[in-house]
Amino acid sequence: MAIEIRSATTGDAGAIQRIYAPFVLATAISFEDQPPSIDEIAGRIVSILKTHLWLVAVDGGEVCGYVYASAHRERAAYRYSADTTVYISPEAQRRGVGHALYAELLPRLKQRNIHMAFAGIALPNPGSVALHESVGFTPVGIYSEVGFKLGRWHDVGWWQRML
Ligand SMILES: CC(C)(COP(=O)(O)OP(=O)(O)OC[C@H]1O[C@@H](n2cnc3c(N)ncnc32)[C@H](O)[C@@H]1OP(=O)(O)O)[C@@H](O)C(=O)NCCC(=O)NCCS
């Protein structure tokens, strides 16, 4: 499998929207409840690339997954900490794409002096937990019932990876 990993552009917003929207509509993996439009995603790409990183995985010319890093929190002392988010299209899952994206993202974050990466995972999500632990994230703790979506409360587990 020849997966290309490259920086996202606004031209990827449509493919990213197609990957992300079904998870927003049908699951509590994302805590958004309305899928963002393609324009909104393009705006998010521009905004995140100003300060952090957004990578896409391309297979056979098609974007099949993405990972991005964004500010963990806004106050100045948090500036060396980032949150990471990863989504892979269902057809491309379990083929090493998430792992390949993180293998590219984490060293690039380190080059930018990011010290700690955090992943917040709505539980249960054994695939995401396993992916993050496979690239060196370790568990921090759980925010109990911090989100309400699809008629019930959801816990979020936090994992961290020192760079
Ligand atoms: C979670 C997700 C990002 C994993 O990405 P992926 O490309 O499928 O993961 P990879 O193929 O790179 O897997 C790397 C390792 O993670 C683990 N893993 C990944 N998916 C797994 C699953 N469903 N069950 C158990 N382990 C899993 C395995 O250890 C795997 O290595 P292996 O295949 O050699 O055993 C992907 O399933 C996904 O996009 N899910 C829906 C959205 C989501 O949950 N995003 C995360 C939000 S926190």
The ligand as a MOL file (V3000), in Angstrom:
LIG
                    3D

  0  0  0     0  0            999 V3000
M  V30 BEGIN CTAB
M  V30 COUNTS 48 50 0 0 0
M  V30 BEGIN ATOM
M  V30 1 C -9.4870 4.8660 15.5060 0
M  V30 2 C -8.9400 5.0170 14.0930 0
M  V30 3 C -8.4190 6.4350 13.9340 0
M  V30 4 C -7.7760 4.0300 13.9190 0
M  V30 5 O -7.1510 4.3140 12.6830 0
M  V30 6 P -6.6550 3.1020 11.7310 0
M  V30 7 O -6.0120 3.6770 10.5370 0
M  V30 8 O -7.7940 2.1890 11.5180 0
M  V30 9 O -5.5670 2.4240 12.6790 0
M  V30 10 P -4.2760 1.6050 12.1930 0
M  V30 11 O -4.6450 0.6430 11.1270 0
M  V30 12 O -3.1800 2.5530 11.9230 0
M  V30 13 O -3.9780 0.7790 13.5000 0
M  V30 14 C -2.8040 0.9440 14.2800 0
M  V30 15 C -2.9550 0.0600 15.5050 0
M  V30 16 O -4.0040 0.5460 16.3210 0
M  V30 17 C -4.7290 -0.5550 16.8440 0
M  V30 18 N -6.1140 -0.5580 16.3170 0
M  V30 19 C -6.5880 0.2440 15.3380 0
M  V30 20 N -7.9100 0.0150 15.1660 0
M  V30 21 C -8.2530 -0.9400 16.0420 0
M  V30 22 C -9.4720 -1.5870 16.3550 0
M  V30 23 N -10.6160 -1.2870 15.7240 0
M  V30 24 N -9.4840 -2.5070 17.3440 0
M  V30 25 C -8.3360 -2.8080 18.0100 0
M  V30 26 N -7.1320 -2.2390 17.7520 0
M  V30 27 C -7.0980 -1.3080 16.7860 0
M  V30 28 C -3.9660 -1.7910 16.4650 0
M  V30 29 O -2.9860 -2.0130 17.4650 0
M  V30 30 C -3.3440 -1.3580 15.1800 0
M  V30 31 O -2.2070 -2.0900 14.8340 0
M  V30 32 P -2.3940 -3.5070 14.0750 0
M  V30 33 O -3.4070 -3.3120 12.9860 0
M  V30 34 O -0.9960 -3.7770 13.5730 0
M  V30 35 O -2.8500 -4.4620 15.1240 0
M  V30 36 C -9.9960 4.6860 13.0170 0
M  V30 37 O -10.5580 3.4380 13.3160 0
M  V30 38 C -11.0980 5.7160 12.9450 0
M  V30 39 O -10.9870 6.7000 12.2290 0
M  V30 40 N -12.1910 5.4840 13.6940 0
M  V30 41 C -13.3420 6.3630 13.6540 0
M  V30 42 C -13.0200 7.7730 14.1280 0
M  V30 43 C -12.3290 7.7480 15.4760 0
M  V30 44 O -12.6680 7.0020 16.3630 0
M  V30 45 N -11.3500 8.6530 15.5910 0
M  V30 46 C -10.6220 8.8400 16.8300 0
M  V30 47 C -11.3190 9.8870 17.6180 0
M  V30 48 S -10.5900 9.9980 19.2640 0
M  V30 END ATOM
M  V30 BEGIN BOND
M  V30 1 1 1 2
M  V30 2 1 2 3
M  V30 3 1 2 4
M  V30 4 1 2 36
M  V30 5 1 4 5
M  V30 6 1 5 6
M  V30 7 2 6 7
M  V30 8 1 6 8
M  V30 9 1 6 9
M  V30 10 1 9 10
M  V30 11 2 10 11
M  V30 12 1 10 12
M  V30 13 1 10 13
M  V30 14 1 13 14
M  V30 15 1 14 15
M  V30 16 1 15 16
M  V30 17 1 15 30
M  V30 18 1 16 17
M  V30 19 1 17 18
M  V30 20 1 17 28
M  V30 21 1 18 19
M  V30 22 1 18 27
M  V30 23 2 19 20
M  V30 24 1 20 21
M  V30 25 1 21 22
M  V30 26 2 21 27
M  V30 27 1 22 23
M  V30 28 2 22 24
M  V30 29 1 24 25
M  V30 30 2 25 26
M  V30 31 1 26 27
M  V30 32 1 28 29
M  V30 33 1 28 30
M  V30 34 1 30 31
M  V30 35 1 31 32
M  V30 36 2 32 33
M  V30 37 1 32 34
M  V30 38 1 32 35
M  V30 39 1 36 37
M  V30 40 1 36 38
M  V30 41 2 38 39
M  V30 42 1 38 40
M  V30 43 1 40 41
M  V30 44 1 41 42
M  V30 45 1 42 43
M  V30 46 2 43 44
M  V30 47 1 43 45
M  V30 48 1 45 46
M  V30 49 1 46 47
M  V30 50 1 47 48
M  V30 END BOND
M  V30 END CTAB
M  END
